[in-house]
Amino acid sequence: MNNSHDEIKRLLKASRTMLSTKDSINESLNIRKKYNLLSEQEIEFEGDNVTKKISVGDSIEDNIKKDEEKKRKDEKTQGFRISGGILYLHGESEKELILTSDEKKAFQETMEEFVNEVSNYTDFGPLNVYKNDVTWEGLINDFGLNFRYSTAEKEGVYIEGDMIKVDKSFIEFAQKLNSYYEKFKSKWVTIIGTRKETKINQDFDFED
């Protein structure tokens, strides 16, 4: 019984070895190519070189991601504690880390409006101001869930928590959370626009 089993294993190994040679693979590929059965990612043998078709879209996307990651590593960050909340400015230079009185006021208004219009039982997390995005998060103690606002990179409203009963009070809260996001986005997109305009003016403010 064992001898028979071993013999079968040897035959399988021999057949795999035979079929994995370059000539066998080339023959298989030629047949598949003849009948248009090759996939986009098919590996082709050309002489002694192995070449693989590359998705240009994927390659560009990978490069973009790498560039974004590098920029995030190189950027500078400055934190500010304002009325019990924390605001972080992110930029490429020290000039971009200067907090203006309008930005401070906007952050104070944002926290006050959220308490009045969404939930007065909230532990706020940091608000991050990037070049093209503003994110803000916190814990809604009424429902034991976390919320997150983002104006650009992953635009929209996000919530995360354990099992939550979808009743009337939760639906009302979700509507308030989503409704206030529009005001939040409008306010902070304006802030980002002002910061960009200020940076442009600074870049062209040459000294004699």
N, C-alpha and C positions, 0 to 999 in steps of 0.2 A: 504493500500500500504506500509506504514511504518512498520506495524507489519510483513508483509511478508519479507521485506528487512532485518529487525532485526533477523528474524528467520533464514534466509539464512546465515547471518554473524555468528550466534551462531553455526550452523551446521559446517561451515568451520573451525571455531576455534576448535571445538570438534574433528574434523577429523585430524587437524594438531597436536593436543596434543596427540592423540592416535597413530599417525604414528611416532611421535618423541621419543617414549619410546625406551629403550634399546632393549627390545625383538623384537620390530617391525624393528628397524634398523638392529639388528643381523640377523633377518629372511631375510631382503632385501639383506644384504651383502652375506649371505650364498648362496642365489639364484644367485647373480651376480658372486660369486666366482666359483660356479658350472659350469657356462657357460663362464668362463674366461672373465668376463666383468669388473673386478676391475682395476682401474688405479693405477699408481705408487704412487700417493699421497693419496690413499684411507685411510680413518680413520677406524681402526678396534677396536672392543671392545673385550677384553680378560678378562673375569671375571668382576671385578669392576674397572679395569684399562683401560685407553684409550691410545693406542699407535699409533704413526704415522710413516709411512715409511719415512726415511730421505734420500735425495740425497747426497751421499758421496761427489760427485764432487762439488756440490754447497757449502757444508760445508767447504771443503778445500779451495775453492776460497774465501769464506767469511773470513776465518782465514788469508789468504795471504793479503787480502785487509786491514784487521785490523793491521797486522804487518807493512805494508807499511805506513799506516797513522801514526802509532806510531813512526816509524823511522823519518818521515818528521817532526813531532812535536818536537822530541828530537834533530834534527840536528842543527848545528850552521851555521850562515850566515855572510859573510863579503862582503861589496860592495866597488867597486873601480871606480872612474871616470877617464876615459882614452880617451883623444882626443875628448871630447864632448860626448862620449858614457858611458854607465854604465855596469859594469860586476860584477856579484855576484858569489862568490864561496860558495858552500854548502858542509859541512862535519861534521864528528862526533867529531873531535878534533880541537884544535887551529892550529896544524901543517898543517891540510888540508886547512886552510884558508890563507895560505901564497901564494901570487901571484909571480910567477917567471917572469923573463924578457922575456922568450920565450912565455909565455901565454899573456903577455901584447902586445908583438909584433904581435902575432897571431890575437888578437882582433883588433888592428889597421889595419892590412892587410885585415881582414874580412870586416871592414867598407869601406875601400878604394876600394876594389875589387867590393863590392856590388854597390857602386856609379858608378864605371866605367863600370860594366858589366850588371847591371840590371836597376837601376834608380838613377839619380842624384838629385831627388826631394823627398827624403825620410826622415822621422823623425824616428830615431831608438829608439826602446824600449830596455830594459835591456837584456843582454845575461846571461843566468844562466848555470853554470857549476855544475852538480851533479856528484855523484859517477859513474853512468852508463849512463848518458844522458846529452846532451847539448841542450838547447832551446834558440831561439832568435826570436824576433818579432819587428814589426815596422809598420808605416803608410806610404803607397805609395800615396803621394799627387796627382800624375798624374791621378789616378783613384778613389781616395777617398776610398781605401780599406786597410785592415790590412792583413799582412802576418805573418806566423809563421813557423819556421823551428824546427824540432825535430829529433835528431839522433837515438833515441832508444825507449823511452816509447810509444810515438805515432809517430813513424817514418814517415817522409815525409814532404810535403809542404802543408800548409793550407792557404786559403784566406777567408776573410769575409768582406762584404760590402753591400751597397744598390744595387739597380738595376743597372747593368753595361752592356753597349752595347758591344756585342762580335763582334768587327770589327777587321780589320787588325792590328791596333796598339795594341789592347789588346792581340790578339793572339801572337804577337811578344814578348810583355812583359811577358806573361805567360810562353813562351818557355825559355826566359832568366832567369826568376825566378826559374824555375824547373832545368835548366841547372846549374845555380850557386849553387844550393843546393848540388849537387854531390861534388863540390869543398869544400863547407862548411863542409859537413859531413866528408870527408876525413881528413881535417885539424883538426877538433875537436875530432874525434875518436882517432887520434894520440895523441892529448893532454891528453885525458882521460887515454889512455894506459900509458903514461909517468907518470901521477900523481899516478896511481896505483902502478907502479914499484917503484916510489920514496917512497910511503907509506910503501911498503914491506921492503925496505932497512932501513927506519927509525925504523920500528918495531923491526928489528933484530940488530939495532945499540945499543947494551948493553954497559953501562958504567961499568968500573971496580969498 
